[in-house]
Amino acid sequence: MSGPDADPIDRKFLETLVCPVTRGVLVLDREKGELISRNAGLAYPIQAGVPVMLVDVARKID
């Protein structure tokens, strides 16, 4: 499940994650249940509290 009803993600765990494409910082969008990589232009979904860090699953953003 993603979106606002998704399980909360641990903040310390989040701080260890980086974008698999750019190795850059990810920004949590709690409302959409995604981790955003602005440099890569990708949004990685969080499903059941687990980030899905696969480029093939990520949503392209502007």
MDTraj code that builds the backbone (N, CA, C; nanometers):
import mdtraj as md
import numpy as np

residues = "MET SER GLY PRO ASP ALA ASP PRO ILE ASP ARG LYS PHE LEU GLU THR LEU VAL CYS PRO VAL THR ARG GLY VAL LEU VAL LEU ASP ARG GLU LYS GLY GLU LEU ILE SER ARG ASN ALA GLY LEU ALA TYR PRO ILE GLN ALA GLY VAL PRO VAL MET LEU VAL ASP VAL ALA ARG LYS ILE ASP".split()
xyz = np.array([
    [0.0848, -0.1166, 0.0000],
    [0.0000, 0.0000, 0.0000],
    [0.0893, 0.1227, 0.0000],
    [0.0545, 0.2175, -0.0788],
    [0.1288, 0.3430, -0.0780],
    [0.0313, 0.4557, -0.0512],
    [0.0848, 0.5760, -0.0363],
    [0.0001, 0.6908, -0.0103],
    [-0.0088, 0.7204, 0.1369],
    [-0.1038, 0.8043, 0.1746],
    [-0.1109, 0.8506, 0.3120],
    [-0.1415, 0.7415, 0.4131],
    [-0.1979, 0.6279, 0.3700],
    [-0.2294, 0.5194, 0.4616],
    [-0.1165, 0.4182, 0.4746],
    [-0.0038, 0.4423, 0.4077],
    [0.1087, 0.3503, 0.4143],
    [0.1668, 0.3492, 0.5549],
    [0.2281, 0.2368, 0.5907],
    [0.2938, 0.2276, 0.7203],
    [0.4027, 0.3330, 0.7282],
    [0.4234, 0.3896, 0.8480],
    [0.5275, 0.4917, 0.8614],
    [0.6656, 0.4318, 0.8395],
    [0.7544, 0.5116, 0.7868],
    [0.8902, 0.4668, 0.7621],
    [0.9812, 0.5245, 0.8699],
    [1.0734, 0.4437, 0.9179],
    [1.1653, 0.4851, 1.0228],
    [1.2587, 0.5940, 0.9711],
    [1.2656, 0.7048, 1.0426],
    [1.3450, 0.8214, 1.0000],
    [1.4942, 0.7859, 0.9878],
    [1.5489, 0.7090, 1.0808],
    [1.6913, 0.6721, 1.0737],
    [1.7194, 0.5843, 0.9519],
    [1.6265, 0.4946, 0.9221],
    [1.6399, 0.4112, 0.8029],
    [1.6382, 0.4981, 0.6779],
    [1.5477, 0.5940, 0.6752],
    [1.5357, 0.6846, 0.5619],
    [1.6658, 0.7603, 0.5374],
    [1.7308, 0.8029, 0.6438],
    [1.8546, 0.8796, 0.6318],
    [1.9675, 0.7989, 0.5680],
    [1.9602, 0.6670, 0.5718],
    [2.0647, 0.5829, 0.5128],
    [2.0417, 0.5560, 0.3640],
    [1.9204, 0.5822, 0.3161],
    [1.8872, 0.5534, 0.1771],
    [1.9361, 0.6638, 0.0838],
    [1.9782, 0.6241, -0.0350],
    [2.0147, 0.7171, -0.1406],
    [1.9503, 0.6694, -0.2701],
    [1.9403, 0.7582, -0.3651],
    [1.8867, 0.7227, -0.4963],
    [1.9805, 0.6215, -0.5625],
    [1.9278, 0.5101, -0.6142],
    [2.0138, 0.4117, -0.6795],
    [2.0735, 0.4617, -0.8121],
    [2.0181, 0.5673, -0.8680],
    [2.0688, 0.6217, -0.9947],
    [2.1794, 0.7237, -0.9696],
    [2.1515, 0.8203, -0.8823],
    [2.2445, 0.9323, -0.8620],
    [2.3271, 0.9211, -0.7345],
    [2.2875, 0.8304, -0.6463],
    [2.3485, 0.8183, -0.5122],
    [2.3253, 0.9451, -0.4297],
    [2.2250, 1.0221, -0.4697],
    [2.1933, 1.1478, -0.4025],
    [2.0849, 1.1321, -0.2976],
    [2.0556, 1.2431, -0.2329],
    [1.9577, 1.2511, -0.1246],
    [1.8162, 1.2251, -0.1761],
    [1.7374, 1.1592, -0.0916],
    [1.5964, 1.1361, -0.1193],
    [1.5133, 1.2189, -0.0228],
    [1.3998, 1.2688, -0.0710],
    [1.3096, 1.3490, 0.0110],
    [1.1794, 1.2711, 0.0267],
    [1.1342, 1.2591, 0.1502],
    [1.0114, 1.1863, 0.1785],
    [0.8895, 1.2735, 0.1490],
    [0.7992, 1.2212, 0.0680],
    [0.6692, 1.2844, 0.0453],
    [0.5672, 1.1950, 0.1149],
    [0.5352, 1.2300, 0.2392],
    [0.4436, 1.1475, 0.3191],
    [0.3045, 1.1401, 0.2573],
    [0.2589, 1.2496, 0.1997],
    [0.1242, 1.2542, 0.1425],
    [0.1078, 1.1531, 0.0293],
    [0.2096, 1.1419, -0.0556],
    [0.2020, 1.0492, -0.1687],
    [0.2629, 0.9134, -0.1369],
    [0.3343, 0.9025, -0.0236],
    [0.3970, 0.7754, 0.0120],
    [0.5103, 0.7410, -0.0821],
    [0.5964, 0.8402, -0.1075],
    [0.7068, 0.8211, -0.2025],
    [0.8350, 0.8838, -0.1487],
    [0.9459, 0.8337, -0.1993],
    [1.0756, 0.8967, -0.1790],
    [1.1141, 0.9616, -0.3106],
    [1.1436, 1.0903, -0.3062],
    [1.1689, 1.1680, -0.4269],
    [1.3179, 1.1903, -0.4459],
    [1.3658, 1.1606, -0.5661],
    [1.5012, 1.1952, -0.6071],
    [1.4877, 1.3062, -0.7107],
    [1.5111, 1.4294, -0.6664],
    [1.4958, 1.5430, -0.7573],
    [1.6000, 1.5389, -0.8691],
    [1.7221, 1.4972, -0.8368],
    [1.8276, 1.4935, -0.9386],
    [1.7992, 1.3915, -1.0479],
    [1.7394, 1.2797, -1.0115],
    [1.7074, 1.1766, -1.1101],
    [1.5697, 1.1983, -1.1727],
    [1.4859, 1.2809, -1.1081],
    [1.3507, 1.3012, -1.1576],
    [1.2641, 1.1781, -1.1399],
    [1.2848, 1.1091, -1.0262],
    [1.2112, 0.9855, -1.0000],
    [1.1484, 0.9881, -0.8611],
    [1.0352, 0.9200, -0.8484],
    [0.9671, 0.9030, -0.7208],
    [0.9539, 0.7532, -0.6949],
    [1.0176, 0.7072, -0.5873],
    [1.0149, 0.5661, -0.5509],
    [0.9007, 0.5423, -0.4521],
    [0.8132, 0.4454, -0.4793],
    [0.6994, 0.4222, -0.3900],
    [0.7425, 0.3566, -0.2595],
    [0.6615, 0.3800, -0.1560],
    [0.6785, 0.3105, -0.0285],
    [0.5569, 0.2210, -0.0140],
    [0.5817, 0.0908, -0.0045],
    [0.4720, -0.0061, 0.0042],
    [0.4830, -0.0809, 0.1360],
    [0.3779, -0.0738, 0.2164],
    [0.3737, -0.1382, 0.3488],
    [0.4942, -0.0973, 0.4330],
    [0.5341, 0.0299, 0.4217],
    [0.6443, 0.0810, 0.5011],
    [0.7820, 0.0488, 0.4468],
    [0.7884, -0.0129, 0.3288],
    [0.9159, -0.0521, 0.2689],
    [0.9366, 0.0235, 0.1373],
    [1.0447, 0.1008, 0.1273],
    [1.0723, 0.1709, 0.0016],
    [1.1086, 0.0717, -0.1087],
    [1.0483, 0.0898, -0.2240],
    [1.0785, 0.0064, -0.3400],
    [1.1761, 0.0865, -0.4264],
    [1.3042, 0.0545, -0.4142],
    [1.4103, 0.1338, -0.4758],
    [1.4518, 0.0769, -0.6115],
    [1.3544, 0.0442, -0.6940],
    [1.3795, -0.0097, -0.8267],
    [1.3447, 0.0957, -0.9310],
    [1.4375, 0.1241, -1.0185],
    [1.4155, 0.2259, -1.1217],
    [1.2961, 0.1895, -1.2087],
    [1.2789, 0.0615, -1.2383],
    [1.1675, 0.0177, -1.3229],
    [1.0310, 0.0416, -1.2583],
    [1.0275, 0.0556, -1.1266],
    [0.9023, 0.0761, -1.0541],
    [0.8796, 0.2244, -1.0243],
    [0.9857, 0.3020, -1.0257],
    [0.9773, 0.4442, -0.9913],
    [0.8929, 0.5205, -1.0931],
    [0.8280, 0.6242, -1.0422],
    [0.7462, 0.7126, -1.1261],
    [0.8327, 0.8319, -1.1688],
    [0.8261, 0.8645, -1.2968],
    [0.9002, 0.9810, -1.3470],
    [0.8286, 1.1085, -1.3056],
    [0.9064, 1.2072, -1.2611],
    [0.8511, 1.3360, -1.2211],
    [0.9224, 1.4466, -1.2972],
    [0.8591, 1.5638, -1.3011],
    [0.9182, 1.6788, -1.3699],
    [1.0108, 1.7542, -1.2788],
])
top = md.Topology()
chain = top.add_chain()
for i, resn in enumerate(residues, 1):
    res = top.add_residue(resn, chain, resSeq=i)
    for name in ("N", "CA", "C"):
        top.add_atom(name, md.element.get_by_symbol(name[0]), res)
traj = md.Trajectory(xyz[None], top)
